[in-house]
């Protein structure tokens, strides 16, 4: 235990403040503190959020995976209802620590590092809040599965393992309307089937910066893997990247990238057990 922890925890009256540091995938950082004043620590301003409280924090001497929950109230200066509903904070990095609010630079007591899991809301309107599951790095390690043989590629189109150059494989399109997981475009992209299993990103309007995976594209209609939140504004512009069905034939014929295919295309599937011999 650090000197800071000994001083802060052994006194008759503690002056501890719990701090949350949230780092979004696009690099945006927000800080919150369970105090009545903002705290400045490590170049990050931790805004006073007395109503933001965690569940019990426990540490074990073994490598058991830890998880916890945090509750807080929605605020236009921090986590908004639209941000949570649209998935902007999905998989965000989370750091939870304690500090002495009188001398926040004197040292901190790390409590948890991980990522944000499931987020749910409670209440309505201005009095509403959120409840977020926080998963430690140990929980993420526990969830890792051993590598399995697969006839489908394990890489993502354009990532380091794939290596396909995505330059020229993106188009900008205007959206006329959307409902749930369906978007209607002003005009169909050329060869719309190429964008199935691709990525869509809003670049204008209230959903700017929100990403969604594409399930299918048929003419001027895009089907998404997840729904979009309801907004009065029902139009905007998107970027649409080509996708890949992760099959060896597609990798070779369409992308000329068969040598980088990260799968086992000739491994027989489960249906091989049901085949009968001709003789």
C-alpha positions as CSV (number, residue, x, y, z in Angstrom):
1,X,0.0,0.0,0.0
2,X,1.4,3.5,-0.9
3,X,2.2,6.2,1.6
4,X,-0.8,8.1,0.2
5,X,-3.2,5.2,1.0
6,X,-1.8,4.8,4.5
7,X,-2.3,8.5,5.3
8,X,-5.7,8.8,3.7
9,X,-7.2,5.6,5.1
10,X,-5.8,5.5,8.6
11,X,-7.1,8.8,9.8
12,X,-10.2,9.2,11.8
13,X,-11.8,11.3,9.1
14,X,-10.9,10.5,5.5
15,X,-10.7,13.1,2.7
16,X,-10.9,10.6,-0.2
17,X,-12.5,11.3,-3.5
18,X,-13.3,8.6,-6.0
19,X,-12.3,9.5,-9.6
20,X,-13.3,8.0,-12.9
21,X,-11.3,8.6,-16.1
22,X,-13.1,7.5,-19.3
23,X,-11.3,7.4,-22.6
24,X,-13.4,6.9,-25.7
25,X,-12.2,5.1,-28.8
26,X,-11.8,8.4,-30.7
27,X,-9.5,9.7,-28.0
28,X,-12.0,11.9,-26.1
29,X,-11.3,11.9,-22.3
30,X,-13.8,12.7,-19.6
31,X,-13.1,12.8,-15.8
32,X,-15.6,12.6,-12.9
33,X,-15.1,12.9,-9.2
34,X,-17.4,12.0,-6.3
35,X,-16.7,15.4,-4.8
36,X,-18.4,18.8,-4.6
37,X,-15.6,20.6,-6.5
38,X,-13.7,19.9,-9.7
39,X,-10.3,18.3,-9.3
40,X,-7.3,18.8,-11.7
41,X,-5.0,15.8,-11.9
42,X,-2.5,14.8,-14.5
43,X,-3.8,17.4,-17.0
44,X,-7.4,16.1,-16.8
45,X,-10.2,18.0,-15.1
46,X,-12.4,15.6,-13.0
47,X,-15.7,17.3,-12.9
48,X,-17.7,17.2,-9.6
49,X,-20.4,14.5,-9.8
50,X,-21.4,13.8,-6.2
51,X,-24.3,11.6,-7.5
52,X,-21.9,9.2,-9.3
53,X,-21.3,6.2,-7.1
54,X,-19.7,2.8,-7.6
55,X,-20.7,-0.6,-6.2
56,X,-18.4,-2.3,-3.8
57,X,-14.7,-2.5,-5.0
58,X,-12.9,-5.6,-4.0
59,X,-9.4,-6.8,-4.7
60,X,-8.3,-10.4,-4.5
61,X,-4.8,-11.9,-4.2
62,X,-5.5,-14.4,-7.0
63,X,-6.2,-13.7,-10.6
64,X,-10.0,-13.8,-10.3
65,X,-11.8,-11.5,-12.7
66,X,-13.3,-8.4,-11.1
67,X,-16.3,-6.4,-12.3
68,X,-18.4,-3.7,-10.8
69,X,-21.1,-1.2,-11.6
70,X,-21.2,2.6,-11.5
71,X,-24.3,4.8,-11.4
72,X,-24.5,8.5,-12.4
73,X,-26.9,11.2,-13.7
74,X,-26.9,12.2,-17.3
75,X,-25.5,15.7,-17.9
76,X,-24.9,17.8,-21.0
77,X,-21.4,18.4,-19.8
78,X,-20.5,14.8,-19.7
79,X,-22.3,11.5,-20.6
80,X,-25.5,12.3,-22.5
81,X,-28.4,10.1,-23.2
82,X,-27.7,10.3,-26.9
83,X,-24.0,9.4,-26.4
84,X,-24.9,6.2,-24.5
85,X,-27.8,5.2,-26.7
86,X,-25.8,5.6,-30.0
87,X,-22.9,3.6,-28.6
88,X,-20.3,6.4,-28.6
89,X,-19.0,5.0,-25.3
90,X,-19.0,1.3,-26.2
91,X,-15.8,-0.4,-25.1
92,X,-14.4,2.9,-23.6
93,X,-11.4,2.5,-21.4
94,X,-12.1,3.1,-17.7
95,X,-9.8,3.9,-14.8
96,X,-11.1,4.2,-11.2
97,X,-8.9,5.5,-8.5
98,X,-9.0,7.4,-5.2
99,X,-7.2,10.5,-4.2
100,X,-7.0,13.0,-1.4
101,X,-9.2,15.9,-2.6
102,X,-7.1,18.4,-0.6
103,X,-3.9,17.4,-2.4
104,X,-4.9,15.5,-5.5
105,X,-1.3,15.6,-6.9
106,X,0.1,13.9,-3.9
107,X,-0.7,10.4,-5.1
108,X,-3.5,8.1,-6.1
109,X,-4.7,4.7,-5.1
110,X,-5.6,2.6,-8.2
111,X,-8.8,0.6,-7.8
112,X,-9.6,-0.7,-11.2
113,X,-8.7,-0.5,-14.9
114,X,-10.8,-2.0,-17.7
115,X,-13.5,-1.1,-20.1
116,X,-17.1,-0.1,-20.1
117,X,-19.6,-3.0,-20.6
118,X,-23.3,-2.9,-20.7
119,X,-25.0,0.4,-20.1
120,X,-28.6,0.8,-19.0
121,X,-30.7,3.9,-18.1
122,X,-33.1,4.6,-15.2
123,X,-35.6,7.4,-14.9
124,X,-36.8,9.8,-17.6
125,X,-35.9,13.3,-18.7
126,X,-33.6,15.6,-16.8
127,X,-33.8,13.4,-13.7
128,X,-32.7,10.3,-15.6
129,X,-29.4,8.5,-15.1
130,X,-27.3,5.6,-16.2
131,X,-25.9,2.4,-14.8
132,X,-22.7,1.1,-16.4
133,X,-21.0,-2.2,-16.0
134,X,-17.2,-1.9,-15.6
135,X,-15.2,-4.9,-16.6
136,X,-11.6,-5.1,-15.4
137,X,-8.7,-6.1,-17.7
138,X,-8.6,-9.5,-15.9
139,X,-12.2,-10.1,-16.9
140,X,-11.2,-9.4,-20.5
141,X,-8.4,-11.9,-20.3
142,X,-10.7,-14.5,-18.9
143,X,-13.0,-14.0,-21.8
144,X,-10.3,-14.8,-24.4
145,X,-10.9,-18.0,-26.3
146,X,-8.2,-20.2,-27.7
147,X,-7.5,-19.9,-31.4
148,X,-9.9,-22.1,-33.4
149,X,-9.6,-23.4,-37.0
150,X,-12.0,-21.7,-39.2
151,X,-12.7,-21.6,-43.0
152,X,-13.5,-17.8,-42.5
153,X,-10.8,-15.2,-42.2
154,X,-10.1,-13.9,-38.6
155,X,-8.7,-10.6,-39.8
156,X,-10.8,-7.4,-40.4
157,X,-10.7,-5.9,-43.9
158,X,-7.9,-3.3,-44.0
159,X,-6.3,-4.1,-40.6
160,X,-2.7,-5.0,-40.0
161,X,-3.2,-8.8,-40.5
162,X,-5.3,-8.2,-43.7
163,X,-3.2,-5.5,-45.3
164,X,-5.7,-4.5,-48.0
165,X,-5.3,-0.8,-48.8
166,X,-8.7,0.9,-48.1
167,X,-7.9,4.0,-50.0
168,X,-10.5,4.4,-52.7
169,X,-12.9,1.9,-51.0
170,X,-15.0,4.5,-49.2
171,X,-17.9,6.6,-50.5
172,X,-19.8,9.5,-49.0
173,X,-23.6,9.3,-49.3
174,X,-26.6,11.3,-48.3
175,X,-29.2,9.8,-46.0
176,X,-32.8,10.8,-46.5
177,X,-34.3,9.0,-43.5
178,X,-33.8,6.1,-41.1
179,X,-35.8,4.0,-38.8
180,X,-34.3,1.4,-36.4
181,X,-31.7,-0.5,-38.3
182,X,-32.7,0.6,-41.8
183,X,-31.4,3.7,-43.7
184,X,-32.8,5.1,-47.0
185,X,-30.2,6.8,-49.2
186,X,-30.7,9.6,-51.7
187,X,-28.9,7.5,-54.3
188,X,-27.6,3.9,-54.4
189,X,-23.9,3.4,-54.3
190,X,-22.2,1.7,-57.3
191,X,-22.1,-2.1,-56.8
192,X,-24.0,-1.9,-53.5
193,X,-23.2,-5.6,-52.7
194,X,-19.6,-4.6,-52.1
195,X,-20.6,-2.7,-48.9
196,X,-22.2,-5.6,-47.1
197,X,-20.3,-6.4,-43.9
198,X,-18.6,-3.0,-44.1
199,X,-18.6,-0.1,-41.8
200,X,-20.8,3.0,-41.8
201,X,-19.9,6.3,-40.0
202,X,-22.1,9.4,-39.6
203,X,-20.2,12.6,-40.6
204,X,-22.9,15.2,-40.0
205,X,-25.9,15.9,-37.7
206,X,-26.6,14.7,-34.2
207,X,-25.1,11.3,-34.8
208,X,-21.8,12.6,-36.2
209,X,-19.0,10.2,-35.2
210,X,-21.2,7.2,-34.6
211,X,-20.2,3.9,-36.3
212,X,-22.3,1.0,-37.2
213,X,-21.6,-2.4,-38.9
214,X,-23.5,-2.9,-42.1
215,X,-25.4,-6.2,-42.6
216,X,-26.6,-5.7,-46.2
217,X,-27.0,-3.0,-48.9
218,X,-29.9,-3.4,-51.4
219,X,-30.2,-0.5,-53.8
220,X,-30.8,2.7,-51.8
221,X,-31.4,0.7,-48.5
222,X,-28.8,0.0,-45.9
223,X,-29.5,-2.6,-43.2
224,X,-27.4,-2.2,-40.0
225,X,-26.4,-4.8,-37.4
226,X,-27.6,-2.5,-34.6
227,X,-30.4,0.0,-34.4
228,X,-30.0,3.8,-34.3
229,X,-31.6,6.1,-31.7
230,X,-34.7,8.1,-32.5
231,X,-33.9,11.7,-33.3
232,X,-36.1,14.5,-34.7
233,X,-33.4,15.1,-37.4
234,X,-33.7,12.2,-39.9
235,X,-31.1,13.1,-42.5
236,X,-27.4,13.6,-42.9
237,X,-24.3,12.3,-44.6
238,X,-22.4,9.1,-44.0
239,X,-19.2,7.5,-45.0
240,X,-19.5,3.9,-46.2
241,X,-16.6,1.5,-46.4
242,X,-16.5,-1.7,-48.4
243,X,-16.9,-4.9,-46.5
244,X,-15.7,-8.5,-46.8
245,X,-17.6,-11.8,-46.2
246,X,-14.3,-13.3,-45.0
247,X,-14.3,-16.2,-47.5
248,X,-11.1,-17.3,-49.3
249,X,-12.7,-16.9,-52.7
250,X,-13.6,-13.3,-52.0
251,X,-10.1,-12.6,-50.6
252,X,-8.4,-13.9,-53.7
253,X,-10.7,-12.8,-56.5
254,X,-11.9,-9.4,-55.3
255,X,-9.0,-8.2,-53.3
256,X,-6.0,-10.2,-54.7
257,X,-5.0,-10.9,-51.1
258,X,-5.1,-14.7,-50.8
259,X,-1.6,-14.9,-49.4
260,X,-2.6,-12.9,-46.3
261,X,-5.8,-14.9,-45.7
262,X,-6.0,-15.6,-41.9
263,X,-8.0,-18.8,-41.9
264,X,-8.0,-22.4,-43.0
265,X,-10.2,-22.5,-46.1
266,X,-9.6,-26.2,-46.8
267,X,-10.5,-27.5,-43.3
268,X,-13.7,-29.6,-43.6
269,X,-16.8,-28.3,-41.8
270,X,-19.2,-30.1,-39.6
271,X,-21.2,-31.2,-42.7
272,X,-18.2,-33.6,-43.5
273,X,-19.4,-35.9,-40.7
274,X,-22.7,-36.4,-42.5
275,X,-21.4,-37.3,-45.9
276,X,-21.6,-40.8,-47.2
277,X,-19.0,-42.5,-49.4
278,X,-19.9,-43.4,-53.0
279,X,-18.5,-46.9,-52.7
